Amino acid sequence: MIIEPRLVKLTTRTEVDVRRTIPHAKLRRIGAWVFVDHFGPTEQVDGMTVAAHPHTGLQTVTWLLDGLIDHRDSLGTAQNVTPGSLNLMTAGVGVSHSERSLPGPEALHAVQLWIALPEEVRSMRPTFEHIETVPTATFGDHVAQVFVGQWGEAASPATVFSPLVGAEVSVGNGGSIPLNPAWEYGVLNINGSMTANGKDVPLNALWYSPVGATELALTGSGTAIVIGGEPFLEQILMWWNFIARTHEEIEEMRMDWNLHTYPPIADRVGGWIPAPEMPNVTLMAR
């Protein structure tokens, strides 16, 4: 199955679009991966200017292909993320952060991914991890930078709470990559021309492989983001920047944020993003 991206405004402060493939009406998640945004490449200096906003019940994964991003959060973190390094923020019971792109010699090009936290840890205290260099694995002509989980001989030190993998893959002339047949996978084409198991993957689109595949045959050239994981069977409710289990939890999370109960952020963006109005229907987990 091919998922074509839809365009979403990154923020009201810029006119830059992000390309979102998950969640989608046909594919709500891949394993515990519940959100896939692809941004850039753009040379707009203020391309990423995101004021303080909250997250609960999830982990954010920020991975750069090019450029430089300044991350500030309510834990007191001030951390730049550069290509090849990983920012992983575990929101747990609640954290807020801001992000802005910094000027540099290269255009900004990035993906941001969210991971749903399972029930037993979704109310944990928030944490932040920065990993300067992630391990690599070679599969034939393909080279994978594994930023989450383990693939081949490469095991990322990033802390996750579900069986997952996430990697940037430089696609070579051929070669098969082993897959776990109990997992589902996605291949996001972020640059170049490629096929996945014989299926053309258009630029900026995501190819989905359900449970059962034992290998991934990539051909072509370019760069892909590959995500995979054991199917996440918990029902979740995802609204705005929150992941919960009930409508009432979402209402409480929204109120906490709009009442400014989160610790302040020493950021350089200024302002904050209020939570939107709740819909006039009861939100249901699925």
WOLIN-V184254 format. One record per residue. N is the residue number from 1. SS is DSSP state (H for helix, E for strand, L for the rest). PHI is phi in degrees with one decimal (999 if undefined). OMEGA is omega as a letter, one per 20 degrees, with the letter a starting at -180 (none if undefined). Layout:
BEGIN
n=N ss=SS phi=PHI omega=OMEGA
n=N ss=SS phi=PHI omega=OMEGA
END
This chain:
BEGIN
n=1 ss=L phi=999 omega=r
n=2 ss=E phi=-106.2 omega=r
n=3 ss=E phi=-106.9 omega=r
n=4 ss=L phi=-81.8 omega=a
n=5 ss=L phi=-74.6 omega=r
n=6 ss=E phi=-111.5 omega=a
n=7 ss=E phi=-87.5 omega=a
n=8 ss=E phi=-133.5 omega=r
n=9 ss=E phi=-67.8 omega=r
n=10 ss=L phi=-62.0 omega=r
n=11 ss=L phi=-150.4 omega=r
n=12 ss=L phi=-74.5 omega=a
n=13 ss=L phi=-83.7 omega=a
n=14 ss=L phi=-132.4 omega=r
n=15 ss=L phi=-101.7 omega=a
n=16 ss=L phi=-84.5 omega=r
n=17 ss=E phi=-96.8 omega=r
n=18 ss=E phi=-109.8 omega=r
n=19 ss=E phi=-106.3 omega=a
n=20 ss=E phi=-108.0 omega=r
n=21 ss=E phi=-107.2 omega=r
n=22 ss=E phi=-133.6 omega=j
n=23 ss=L phi=-77.3 omega=a
n=24 ss=E phi=-138.9 omega=a
n=25 ss=L phi=-56.9 omega=a
n=26 ss=L phi=-94.6 omega=a
n=27 ss=E phi=-154.5 omega=a
n=28 ss=L phi=-82.4 omega=a
n=29 ss=L phi=-165.0 omega=r
n=30 ss=E phi=-126.3 omega=a
n=31 ss=L phi=58.3 omega=r
n=32 ss=L phi=-89.1 omega=r
n=33 ss=E phi=-74.4 omega=a
n=34 ss=E phi=-118.5 omega=a
n=35 ss=E phi=-156.0 omega=r
n=36 ss=E phi=-135.3 omega=r
n=37 ss=E phi=-115.6 omega=r
n=38 ss=E phi=-122.5 omega=a
n=39 ss=E phi=-125.5 omega=r
n=40 ss=E phi=90.0 omega=j
n=41 ss=E phi=-73.3 omega=r
n=42 ss=E phi=-141.8 omega=r
n=43 ss=L phi=-98.1 omega=r
n=44 ss=L phi=-68.0 omega=a
n=45 ss=L phi=-61.6 omega=a
n=46 ss=L phi=-95.4 omega=a
n=47 ss=L phi=-55.9 omega=r
n=48 ss=L phi=-116.5 omega=r
n=49 ss=E phi=-134.9 omega=a
n=50 ss=E phi=-118.9 omega=a
n=51 ss=E phi=-69.3 omega=a
n=52 ss=E phi=-54.6 omega=r
n=53 ss=E phi=-152.1 omega=a
n=54 ss=E phi=-99.1 omega=r
n=55 ss=E phi=-143.1 omega=r
n=56 ss=E phi=-142.3 omega=r
n=57 ss=L phi=70.0 omega=a
n=58 ss=E phi=-152.2 omega=r
n=59 ss=E phi=-118.5 omega=r
n=60 ss=E phi=-103.8 omega=r
n=61 ss=E phi=-116.9 omega=r
n=62 ss=E phi=-110.8 omega=a
n=63 ss=E phi=-131.9 omega=a
n=64 ss=E phi=-101.9 omega=r
n=65 ss=E phi=-93.6 omega=r
n=66 ss=E phi=-148.5 omega=r
n=67 ss=L phi=102.1 omega=a
n=68 ss=E phi=-151.9 omega=a
n=69 ss=E phi=-126.8 omega=r
n=70 ss=E phi=-97.8 omega=r
n=71 ss=E phi=-108.7 omega=r
n=72 ss=E phi=-131.0 omega=a
n=73 ss=E phi=-142.7 omega=a
n=74 ss=L phi=-75.9 omega=r
n=75 ss=L phi=-86.1 omega=a
n=76 ss=L phi=94.2 omega=a
n=77 ss=L phi=-72.0 omega=r
n=78 ss=E phi=-133.9 omega=a
n=79 ss=E phi=-142.5 omega=r
n=80 ss=E phi=-79.4 omega=r
n=81 ss=E phi=-117.3 omega=a
n=82 ss=E phi=-124.0 omega=r
n=83 ss=L phi=-56.1 omega=a
n=84 ss=L phi=91.3 omega=r
n=85 ss=L phi=-110.0 omega=a
n=86 ss=E phi=-123.5 omega=r
n=87 ss=E phi=-107.4 omega=r
n=88 ss=E phi=-126.0 omega=r
n=89 ss=E phi=-112.5 omega=r
n=90 ss=E phi=-98.1 omega=a
n=91 ss=L phi=-74.4 omega=a
n=92 ss=L phi=55.3 omega=a
n=93 ss=L phi=-69.0 omega=r
n=94 ss=L phi=153.8 omega=r
n=95 ss=E phi=-148.9 omega=r
n=96 ss=E phi=-127.0 omega=a
n=97 ss=E phi=-155.8 omega=r
n=98 ss=E phi=-129.8 omega=r
n=99 ss=E phi=-141.5 omega=r
n=100 ss=E phi=-148.4 omega=r
n=101 ss=E phi=-79.8 omega=r
n=102 ss=L phi=-110.9 omega=r
n=103 ss=L phi=-65.0 omega=a
n=104 ss=L phi=-164.8 omega=a
n=105 ss=L phi=-75.6 omega=a
n=106 ss=L phi=-117.7 omega=r
n=107 ss=L phi=-66.1 omega=r
n=108 ss=E phi=-82.0 omega=a
n=109 ss=E phi=-147.4 omega=a
n=110 ss=E phi=-153.4 omega=r
n=111 ss=E phi=-124.9 omega=r
n=112 ss=E phi=-125.1 omega=a
n=113 ss=E phi=-124.6 omega=r
n=114 ss=E phi=-117.3 omega=r
n=115 ss=E phi=-118.9 omega=r
n=116 ss=E phi=-73.0 omega=r
n=117 ss=L phi=-84.7 omega=r
n=118 ss=L phi=-69.1 omega=a
n=119 ss=H phi=-50.8 omega=a
n=120 ss=H phi=-69.4 omega=a
n=121 ss=H phi=-126.0 omega=a
n=122 ss=L phi=-69.1 omega=r
n=123 ss=L phi=-107.9 omega=r
n=124 ss=L phi=-68.4 omega=r
n=125 ss=L phi=-69.3 omega=a
n=126 ss=L phi=-68.0 omega=r
n=127 ss=E phi=-141.2 omega=r
n=128 ss=E phi=-138.3 omega=r
n=129 ss=E phi=-129.3 omega=r
n=130 ss=E phi=-120.4 omega=r
n=131 ss=E phi=-116.0 omega=a
n=132 ss=L phi=-69.8 omega=a
n=133 ss=L phi=-137.7 omega=r
n=134 ss=L phi=-100.1 omega=a
n=135 ss=E phi=-74.0 omega=r
n=136 ss=E phi=-121.3 omega=r
n=137 ss=E phi=-132.4 omega=r
n=138 ss=E phi=-112.6 omega=r
n=139 ss=E phi=-126.6 omega=a
n=140 ss=L phi=61.8 omega=r
n=141 ss=L phi=-90.7 omega=a
n=142 ss=E phi=-99.3 omega=r
n=143 ss=E phi=-122.2 omega=a
n=144 ss=E phi=-112.5 omega=r
n=145 ss=E phi=-93.0 omega=a
n=146 ss=E phi=-92.8 omega=a
n=147 ss=E phi=-92.2 omega=r
n=148 ss=E phi=-139.1 omega=r
n=149 ss=E phi=76.6 omega=a
n=150 ss=E phi=-126.3 omega=r
n=151 ss=E phi=-146.0 omega=a
n=152 ss=L phi=59.7 omega=a
n=153 ss=L phi=-87.2 omega=a
n=154 ss=E phi=-98.7 omega=r
n=155 ss=E phi=-125.7 omega=r
n=156 ss=L phi=-71.4 omega=r
n=157 ss=L phi=-79.4 omega=a
n=158 ss=L phi=-62.0 omega=a
n=159 ss=L phi=-85.2 omega=r
n=160 ss=L phi=-131.3 omega=a
n=161 ss=L phi=-122.3 omega=r
n=162 ss=L phi=-138.4 omega=r
n=163 ss=L phi=-67.0 omega=a
n=164 ss=E phi=-144.4 omega=r
n=165 ss=E phi=-143.8 omega=r
n=166 ss=E phi=-145.2 omega=a
n=167 ss=E phi=-153.4 omega=r
n=168 ss=E phi=-94.7 omega=a
n=169 ss=E phi=-115.8 omega=r
n=170 ss=E phi=-83.6 omega=a
n=171 ss=E phi=-80.2 omega=r
n=172 ss=L phi=-101.2 omega=a
n=173 ss=L phi=-78.0 omega=a
n=174 ss=L phi=165.3 omega=a
n=175 ss=L phi=120.5 omega=a
n=176 ss=E phi=-99.1 omega=r
n=177 ss=E phi=-113.2 omega=a
n=178 ss=E phi=-68.3 omega=r
n=179 ss=L phi=-120.9 omega=r
n=180 ss=L phi=-85.7 omega=a
n=181 ss=L phi=-65.3 omega=r
n=182 ss=L phi=-87.5 omega=a
n=183 ss=E phi=-110.0 omega=r
n=184 ss=E phi=-109.1 omega=a
n=185 ss=E phi=-140.0 omega=r
n=186 ss=E phi=-138.8 omega=r
n=187 ss=E phi=-122.2 omega=r
n=188 ss=E phi=-101.7 omega=r
n=189 ss=E phi=-82.4 omega=a
n=190 ss=E phi=-103.4 omega=r
n=191 ss=E phi=-169.2 omega=r
n=192 ss=E phi=107.5 omega=a
n=193 ss=E phi=-129.3 omega=a
n=194 ss=E phi=-156.0 omega=r
n=195 ss=E phi=-122.3 omega=r
n=196 ss=E phi=-126.7 omega=a
n=197 ss=L phi=49.8 omega=r
n=198 ss=L phi=83.8 omega=a
n=199 ss=E phi=-103.8 omega=r
n=200 ss=E phi=-62.1 omega=r
n=201 ss=E phi=-112.0 omega=a
n=202 ss=L phi=-61.3 omega=r
n=203 ss=L phi=-56.1 omega=r
n=204 ss=L phi=75.6 omega=r
n=205 ss=L phi=-95.7 omega=a
n=206 ss=E phi=-119.5 omega=r
n=207 ss=E phi=-97.7 omega=a
n=208 ss=E phi=-111.2 omega=r
n=209 ss=E phi=-120.6 omega=r
n=210 ss=L phi=-72.0 omega=r
n=211 ss=L phi=-54.4 omega=r
n=212 ss=L phi=124.6 omega=a
n=213 ss=L phi=-73.5 omega=a
n=214 ss=L phi=-108.1 omega=r
n=215 ss=E phi=-152.2 omega=r
n=216 ss=E phi=-118.3 omega=r
n=217 ss=E phi=-100.5 omega=r
n=218 ss=E phi=-102.2 omega=r
n=219 ss=E phi=-133.1 omega=r
n=220 ss=E phi=116.6 omega=r
n=221 ss=E phi=-153.8 omega=a
n=222 ss=E phi=134.9 omega=a
n=223 ss=E phi=-133.0 omega=r
n=224 ss=E phi=-128.9 omega=r
n=225 ss=E phi=-101.6 omega=r
n=226 ss=E phi=-109.3 omega=r
n=227 ss=E phi=-124.4 omega=r
n=228 ss=E phi=-162.4 omega=r
n=229 ss=E phi=176.8 omega=r
n=230 ss=E phi=-65.5 omega=a
n=231 ss=L phi=-51.0 omega=a
n=232 ss=L phi=-91.9 omega=a
n=233 ss=L phi=-92.6 omega=r
n=234 ss=L phi=-70.2 omega=r
n=235 ss=L phi=-80.1 omega=a
n=236 ss=L phi=-128.5 omega=r
n=237 ss=E phi=-119.9 omega=a
n=238 ss=E phi=-113.9 omega=a
n=239 ss=E phi=-140.7 omega=a
n=240 ss=L phi=52.5 omega=a
n=241 ss=L phi=-103.7 omega=a
n=242 ss=E phi=-112.5 omega=r
n=243 ss=E phi=-122.2 omega=a
n=244 ss=E phi=-136.1 omega=r
n=245 ss=L phi=-122.1 omega=a
n=246 ss=L phi=-136.7 omega=r
n=247 ss=H phi=-59.5 omega=a
n=248 ss=H phi=-64.3 omega=r
n=249 ss=H phi=-62.8 omega=r
n=250 ss=H phi=-61.7 omega=r
n=251 ss=H phi=-58.1 omega=r
n=252 ss=H phi=-67.2 omega=r
n=253 ss=H phi=-61.2 omega=r
n=254 ss=H phi=-62.0 omega=a
n=255 ss=H phi=-63.9 omega=r
n=256 ss=H phi=-57.4 omega=a
n=257 ss=H phi=-68.6 omega=a
n=258 ss=H phi=-69.7 omega=r
n=259 ss=L phi=-91.2 omega=r
n=260 ss=L phi=59.9 omega=r
n=261 ss=L phi=-86.0 omega=a
n=262 ss=L phi=-81.8 omega=r
n=263 ss=L phi=-60.1 omega=a
n=264 ss=L phi=-71.3 omega=r
n=265 ss=L phi=-115.3 omega=r
n=266 ss=L phi=-86.6 omega=a
n=267 ss=L phi=-103.6 omega=a
n=268 ss=L phi=-116.3 omega=r
n=269 ss=L phi=-94.3 omega=a
n=270 ss=L phi=86.3 omega=r
n=271 ss=L phi=78.2 omega=r
n=272 ss=E phi=-152.3 omega=a
n=273 ss=L phi=-105.7 omega=r
n=274 ss=L phi=-70.0 omega=r
n=275 ss=L phi=-68.6 omega=r
n=276 ss=L phi=-70.0 omega=r
n=277 ss=L phi=-66.3 omega=r
n=278 ss=L phi=-71.2 omega=r
n=279 ss=L phi=-69.7 omega=a
n=280 ss=L phi=-87.5 omega=r
n=281 ss=L phi=-134.5 omega=r
n=282 ss=L phi=-80.0 omega=r
n=283 ss=L phi=-74.8 omega=a
n=284 ss=L phi=-121.1 omega=r
n=285 ss=L phi=-70.8 omega=r
n=286 ss=L phi=-152.2 omega=none
END
